[in-house]
């Protein structure tokens, strides 16, 4: 039960009861997302059970559920679109009002999770045998990355600059490498994450405290970046992105700032250089399906990104690791006592 980043308690709750169109999943693994430790965002609805990168096994099925059976291994998405509104029909599933209001009951950091009808229909995916419960926790974050790179129209001949080498930035690097992107440059201020960026496929890694635009030109034959993915909400990183984009380029803002932050643009400069600024939020079902296939086929390897595996009793430690953003990449919680770590 989340109260704030430093107050996460183990509490007993009744096992959820399911309706005729619902599932009960036994949570096997759930990743701690960077958004889970955005306290300004989470505390508004506290206390609550978090956890949205969940894999599990179906324990009970409602009488009307036909596509799944008890014992099936599944990944369950917490946010799902209606697939009927104007936004969904236009391919903008992640601005659908339904997607922003759907969720699991109570959340992936619990032993049992009720999967509502709409999540059964649009957000429950069989987990291939090639994907472990642990690796399946990457499906949702990788789906978000897939959607983001599509929105930024990233192509193989581009030079990409990834600003911020936390879990999202590293997944962007891995996906770019899987797509055969020409050149990938990464930044961070943390040496551990800079080393991780290099390990996971960045051609060049820049200390974000340096003159990033100048260093990009230095390693990119005098050119700035064609595409930039900003994986941090730090204002300094956003300003670096605005100065590091080449003419005709696109900046994808993958992470939010804290509330109330305004960013000022050199408008005429951006107008004449035809720079595109775009954002992305969440993942739609088709993004999740692509993520499942990329992980299943090992085109995007994720297992080597797991740095910590913790029990439910150790979840406070897990939240602190993610919030501190030091020597950790992917922190996974195993809610069930009987589950061994992979």
matplotlib code that plots the C-alpha trace (Angstrom):
import matplotlib.pyplot as plt

x = [0.0, 1.6, 1.3, 4.4, 7.9, 9.2, 6.0, 5.0, 3.3, 2.4, -1.3, -3.8, -6.8, -9.6, -8.9, -10.8, -14.1, -14.6, -17.7, -18.8, -16.7, -13.6, -10.4, -8.5, -4.7, -2.1, 0.7, 4.1, 6.3, 5.8, 8.4, 8.7, 8.2, 9.9, 6.3, 5.6, 8.1, 6.9, 5.6, 3.8, 1.8, 1.1, 0.4, -2.8, -4.5, -2.7, -3.1, -3.4, -1.8, 0.5, 2.0, 1.3, 4.1, 2.6, 2.8, 0.9, -1.1, -4.8, -6.3, -10.0, -12.1, -15.6, -18.4, -18.6, -14.8, -14.0, -10.6, -8.6, -8.4, -7.1, -3.3, -2.7, 0.4, -0.5, 0.7, -2.1, -2.2, -3.6, -4.7, -6.8, -8.6, -12.3, -11.4, -14.6, -14.1, -12.8, -9.3, -9.1, -10.5, -7.8, -5.0, -4.6, -5.5, -3.5, -5.4, -8.7, -10.5, -11.2, -7.5, -6.8, -9.5, -9.1, -6.9, -6.4, -7.8, -5.9, -2.6, 0.4, 2.1, -0.3, -0.8, -4.1, -5.4, -8.9, -8.9, -12.0, -14.0, -12.5, -9.0, -9.8, -11.0, -8.3, -5.5, -4.8, -2.2, -1.0, 2.7, 4.7, 6.7, 9.9, 9.2, 9.7, 7.5, 10.4, 11.1, 7.4, 7.5, 9.3, 6.3, 4.6, 7.6, 8.9, 5.4, 5.6, 9.1, 7.8, 4.9, 7.3, 9.7, 6.9, 5.5, 9.0, 9.3, 12.7, 14.4, 17.4, 19.5, 19.0, 21.4, 19.5, 20.3, 18.8, 18.9, 18.7, 19.9, 17.5, 15.3, 13.4, 16.4, 18.2, 15.1, 15.2, 18.8, 18.0, 15.1, 17.1, 19.8, 17.2, 15.9, 19.4, 19.5, 22.7, 24.0, 22.9, 24.3, 23.3, 23.7, 23.4, 25.0, 25.4, 28.5, 26.8, 24.1, 26.5, 28.3, 25.0, 24.2, 27.5, 26.9, 23.4, 24.4, 25.1, 27.9, 28.9, 28.0, 28.2, 28.3, 25.2, 27.2, 29.3, 28.4, 26.0, 25.3, 29.1, 29.8, 27.1, 28.7, 32.1, 31.0, 28.5, 30.7, 29.8, 26.0, 23.4, 21.0, 18.2, 16.0, 16.2, 14.4, 14.2, 13.8, 13.9, 11.8, 14.8, 14.5, 18.2, 17.8, 14.9, 17.0, 19.9, 17.5, 16.3, 19.9, 21.0, 18.4, 19.4, 17.3, 14.2, 14.6, 12.1, 12.3, 10.3, 9.5, 9.1, 8.9, 6.9, 8.3, 6.9, 3.7, 3.8, 7.0, 6.9, 9.5, 10.2, 11.1, 13.2, 10.1, 11.4, 14.5, 12.3, 9.9, 12.7, 14.5, 11.2, 11.7, 9.0, 8.2, 6.1, 5.2, 4.0, 2.1, 1.5, 1.1, -1.8, -2.6, -0.8, 2.3, 2.1, 1.8, 4.9, 6.7, 5.8, 7.1, 10.4, 11.0, 10.0, 12.3, 15.1, 15.4, 15.3, 17.0, 15.8, 16.9, 20.3, 18.7, 17.3, 19.5, 17.3, 14.8, 12.9, 10.1, 6.9, 8.3, 11.3, 9.2, 10.2, 13.9, 12.8, 11.0, 14.1, 16.4, 14.3, 13.8, 17.5, 18.3, 21.9, 23.1, 19.9, 18.2, 15.2, 13.8, 11.3, 9.0, 7.9, 4.6, 4.1, 6.2, 6.3, 7.8, 11.5, 13.5, 14.6]
y = [0.0, 3.2, 6.3, 8.1, 7.2, 6.5, 5.0, 1.7, -0.7, -4.4, -4.6, -7.4, -7.0, -9.4, -11.5, -9.7, -11.3, -11.5, -11.1, -13.3, -11.4, -11.1, -12.9, -13.3, -13.4, -14.6, -12.0, -13.6, -10.6, -6.8, -4.2, -0.9, 1.9, 5.3, 6.7, 4.8, 7.0, 10.3, 11.3, 14.4, 12.2, 9.3, 10.9, 12.5, 9.1, 7.6, 5.4, 2.8, -0.3, 0.4, -1.9, -1.9, -4.0, -7.3, -10.8, -13.6, -16.9, -17.1, -18.4, -18.0, -17.2, -15.8, -17.9, -15.9, -15.8, -18.1, -17.0, -17.9, -20.8, -21.4, -21.8, -19.6, -17.5, -13.9, -10.3, -7.9, -4.3, -1.8, 0.9, -0.1, 1.9, 1.7, 1.1, 3.0, 6.7, 9.2, 9.1, 5.3, 5.2, 7.8, 5.6, 7.9, 5.1, 6.6, 9.8, 7.8, 8.8, 5.1, 4.3, 7.0, 5.6, 1.9, 0.0, -3.3, -4.1, -3.4, -3.4, -5.5, -5.2, -7.7, -11.4, -11.5, -9.1, -8.7, -8.1, -6.1, -7.1, -4.4, -5.4, -9.0, -8.1, -5.6, -5.9, -9.5, -11.3, -14.9, -15.0, -17.1, -19.9, -18.2, -15.3, -15.7, -13.9, -11.6, -10.7, -10.2, -7.2, -5.3, -5.7, -2.5, -0.2, -1.6, -1.0, 2.6, 2.9, 1.4, 3.9, 6.8, 5.9, 5.5, 8.9, 10.4, 8.7, 7.3, 5.7, 3.6, 6.5, 8.8, 9.8, 9.5, 11.3, 9.7, 12.1, 10.2, 6.6, 5.2, 2.2, 4.1, 5.5, 2.2, 0.5, 3.3, 2.4, -1.3, -0.8, 1.6, -1.1, -3.8, -1.5, -1.0, 2.7, 4.4, 6.0, 6.1, 8.7, 8.7, 11.0, 10.8, 12.4, 9.0, 7.0, 3.7, 4.5, 6.0, 2.6, 0.8, 2.9, 1.9, -1.8, -1.8, -0.4, 3.4, 4.3, 7.3, 8.3, 12.0, 13.3, 15.5, 18.1, 18.7, 20.9, 18.3, 20.1, 20.6, 17.0, 15.7, 17.6, 16.2, 12.6, 13.0, 14.5, 18.1, 17.5, 17.7, 14.9, 14.0, 12.6, 13.3, 11.3, 13.1, 10.5, 12.8, 15.7, 17.8, 21.3, 21.3, 18.2, 19.7, 22.8, 20.6, 18.9, 22.2, 23.1, 19.6, 19.0, 19.4, 21.2, 19.1, 17.0, 15.8, 15.9, 13.3, 14.3, 10.9, 12.0, 14.8, 17.6, 18.4, 20.4, 24.1, 24.1, 26.2, 25.9, 28.8, 28.2, 30.2, 30.2, 31.8, 29.6, 26.5, 27.8, 28.3, 25.0, 23.1, 21.3, 19.0, 18.7, 15.7, 13.8, 10.2, 8.6, 4.9, 2.0, 0.7, -3.0, -3.1, -1.7, -4.3, -7.1, -5.9, -5.7, -9.3, -10.5, -8.5, -10.0, -13.5, -13.5, -12.0, -9.1, -6.9, -8.7, -7.5, -10.1, -8.4, -5.2, -6.7, -5.6, -6.3, -9.0, -8.4, -10.0, -8.1, -7.6, -5.7, -3.4, -0.3, -1.0, -1.4, 2.0, 3.6, 2.1, 3.4, 6.8, 7.2, 6.3, 5.3, 1.8, 0.1, -0.4, -2.7, -3.6, -6.4, -7.4, -11.0, -10.7, -14.5, -16.2, -19.5, -18.1, -18.6, -16.0, -16.7]
z = [0.0, -1.2, 1.0, -0.3, -1.6, 1.9, 3.3, 1.6, 3.9, 3.7, 4.5, 4.4, 2.0, 1.1, -2.0, -4.9, -6.0, -9.8, -11.9, -14.8, -17.3, -15.2, -14.3, -11.1, -11.7, -9.3, -9.6, -10.3, -11.0, -11.3, -12.2, -10.4, -13.0, -12.8, -12.7, -9.5, -7.7, -9.2, -5.8, -7.0, -9.4, -7.1, -3.8, -5.1, -5.0, -2.0, -0.2, -3.0, -4.4, -7.3, -9.9, -13.6, -15.2, -14.1, -15.3, -13.6, -13.8, -14.1, -10.9, -11.5, -14.6, -14.8, -16.2, -19.4, -20.2, -23.1, -24.4, -21.2, -18.8, -15.3, -15.3, -18.4, -18.1, -18.9, -19.1, -18.1, -19.1, -16.6, -19.1, -22.1, -24.8, -25.7, -29.4, -30.4, -29.8, -32.3, -30.9, -31.1, -34.6, -35.5, -34.1, -31.0, -28.5, -25.7, -25.4, -25.2, -22.0, -21.2, -21.3, -18.8, -16.4, -16.6, -14.1, -12.3, -8.9, -6.7, -8.5, -9.5, -6.1, -4.5, -4.5, -6.3, -9.0, -10.4, -14.1, -15.1, -18.2, -20.5, -19.5, -20.2, -23.6, -24.7, -22.2, -21.3, -23.4, -23.3, -22.3, -24.7, -23.2, -24.3, -22.0, -18.3, -15.8, -15.0, -18.6, -19.2, -16.9, -19.7, -22.1, -20.9, -20.8, -24.1, -25.6, -24.5, -26.2, -29.4, -29.6, -28.9, -31.6, -34.1, -33.2, -33.7, -37.1, -36.3, -39.3, -39.8, -41.4, -38.4, -35.7, -32.4, -29.2, -26.0, -23.1, -19.8, -19.6, -17.0, -17.9, -20.5, -22.2, -22.2, -23.8, -26.4, -27.1, -27.3, -29.6, -31.9, -32.1, -33.0, -35.8, -37.2, -36.5, -38.0, -34.9, -31.2, -28.8, -25.1, -22.1, -18.4, -15.3, -13.5, -14.4, -13.7, -16.2, -18.7, -18.6, -19.0, -22.1, -23.6, -22.7, -24.2, -27.5, -27.5, -30.0, -27.9, -24.4, -23.2, -19.7, -19.5, -17.5, -20.6, -23.6, -25.1, -28.4, -29.0, -28.1, -30.4, -33.3, -32.3, -32.5, -35.4, -38.1, -37.4, -37.3, -34.6, -34.0, -36.4, -33.6, -29.8, -27.1, -23.8, -21.1, -18.1, -17.0, -15.9, -17.4, -18.1, -20.3, -22.2, -22.9, -24.1, -26.5, -27.9, -28.7, -30.0, -32.8, -36.4, -39.0, -40.0, -36.9, -34.3, -30.5, -28.6, -25.0, -23.3, -19.7, -18.0, -15.9, -12.4, -12.5, -13.3, -15.4, -18.5, -21.3, -23.6, -27.2, -29.7, -31.9, -35.1, -35.0, -34.8, -37.4, -40.0, -39.2, -39.3, -36.1, -34.8, -31.1, -30.0, -26.9, -26.1, -23.3, -22.5, -25.0, -27.0, -27.5, -30.8, -29.2, -26.5, -29.1, -30.8, -27.5, -26.8, -30.1, -29.8, -26.3, -27.4, -30.4, -28.4, -30.9, -27.8, -24.9, -21.6, -19.0, -18.7, -17.5, -14.3, -11.4, -8.4, -7.5, -4.3, -2.3, -1.4, 2.1, 0.6, -1.6, 0.3, -0.6, -4.2, -4.3, -2.7, -5.3, -8.1, -6.5, -5.9, -9.5, -8.7, -9.2, -10.3, -13.7, -13.4, -10.0, -9.9, -7.1, -6.7, -4.7, -4.0, -1.4, -3.3, -6.5, -7.1, -8.8, -12.4]

ax = plt.figure().add_subplot(projection="3d")
ax.plot(x, y, z, "-o")
ax.set_aspect("equal")
plt.show()
